[in-house]
Amino acid sequence: MKQYLLGIYQPDGDPPPPEVLEPIMRDLEAVNAEMREAGAWVFAGGLFPPGTATVLHLEDDEVLMTDGPYVEGREHLGGFTVIRADDLDSALEWGRKLARAITLPIEVRPLRHGESCG
């Protein structure tokens, strides 16, 4: 089975109020439970806001460090789930379920294992 990253993109700014967020979190946990039962769930995590990021980049043989996000935008990667799926169609179906549960855009990407990233 291949592994896929389901990236959760969320708008910048404050999280929604509890009356909006609580049902979303319940729906998210239901999808996560379904993934676990199906043997698809590998792991998941939420991220702190982009302002907490530290970016390291190579410039003239020196690694420079910059605080904050690498790219400025109206949305950022707020969390992710890694799943196992037989193929892209199966991964996309899990992505659809996740998008319905949390009402945010989901990016589905296959993970490379043992391949060169270049």
N, C-alpha and C positions, 0 to 999 in steps of 0.2 A: 504494500500500500504506500502511496505517496503521502507526503505531508504538505499541508497548505496553511498559509497565514491568512486569517480573516482579520484585516485591519479595520479598526473602528475610528472613523473620522468624526470629530465633534467640533462645533463652532467655538471660537474663542469667547471668553467671558465667563461669567458666573454659571454654576450649574443650575438646572431648573429647581423650582421650589419643591419641598418634600411631597406635596400632593401630586405633583407630576412625576417626580423621580421614583417614588416608592412602587407604583404599579409597573414601571419600566424595569426596575430591578427584580421584581417578582417574575416578570416575563422572561428576563434574561436568565435567571436561575432555572426556570423551567426548561429553556432551550439547552442550557448547560447540562442539566440532568438527563435530557433526552440524548444528547451527544455522548455522555458517559455510558448510558445504558446500551447505546448502539456500538460502543467501542471506538467512536470517532474522536472523542476528546483527548487531547494530549496535555495541554496546559493553557492557562490564560492569565492575563495580568492587565491591570490598569496602570496608567502612567500619570505622574505629576504634570502640571502645566508646562508648556514649552519654555517658560521663563526660568525654570529650574535646570534646564539643560546646560551642559558644558560641551562645546564642540572642539575637537582636536583636529588640526589639519596640518599637513606637511607643506612647508614653504622654504625653498632653498636649504634643504637638509636639516631644517629646524622644525620641530613640532610646536605649532602655536596653539594657544588656548583662547577661546572666546566664550563668554557667558551668553546664555540665551539661545533661542532657536537658531538652527542652521538656515532656515527659510522663513521669512515673514509671510503670513497669510491669514485669511479669515477663518481657516479650519486647521486643525492639527490632529496628529495621531494621538488618540486619547487612551487607547487600549488595544488589545489583540487577543485572539484565540488561535492556538495551533491545533489543527485537526489531522486525522488520518482519513483518507478517502481513496476509493478505487480509481477515480478519475476526476477530471475537472467538473463534469456535470454533477457528480455527487457533492463535490466541494461547493459548487454554486448553490445547490439546494440548501446546504447548511447555512451558507451566506444569506440566502433569502429568509430563512427562519430567523436568523440573528437580526437582520434588518427590520423585519416585522416586529420583533420583540423590543428593540431599543429605539426604533424610528430614526436611525442615523445611517449615513452612507457606510457601506462595507466594501472594502477592497479585498478581493480574493486573489492570492498569488501563490504559486507553487514554491516550495522550498527546495534549494539545491542541497544535495547530500553527496559529498565526495567529489564534486565537480569544481573546476576552476571558476572563480567569480570574474575573471578578466575577460 
